[in-house]
């Protein structure tokens, strides 16, 4: 694999990984209580499954580029369109508007939402990069 796309892929990997870490911070900041120390099992399984899909697709991309390309494309489409759906959904509601999370005064929530938006843009860029480098990767 060409060195320049590989460097970009690693940077994007850490951006997307930070989004998973931000979700943990988000839970503990908003929902943690001594009576409720862990997230609901369904939420944990869903987030864990998405995290495993992310790690497996990234490892496959590095080791078996052809299979990894399609696995990573699948993951990135999930990530990108999930955030796009949420942004469009909140943008059409008059009481919220586009990127309404940045109006939050809580610095922890502001940082978590900023990481989420960065992850949205990074996943879109990553999708474009993979499509552009398709011949080098497959």
Buried (B, 14 or more C-beta within 10 A) or exposed (E): EEEEBBEBBEEBBEBBBBBBEBBEBBBEBEEEEEEEEEBEEEEEEEBEEBBEBBBBBBEBBBEEBEEBBBBBBEBBEBBBBBBEEEBEEBEEEEEEEEEBBEEEEEEBBBBBBBBBBBBBEBBBBBBEBBEEBEEEBE
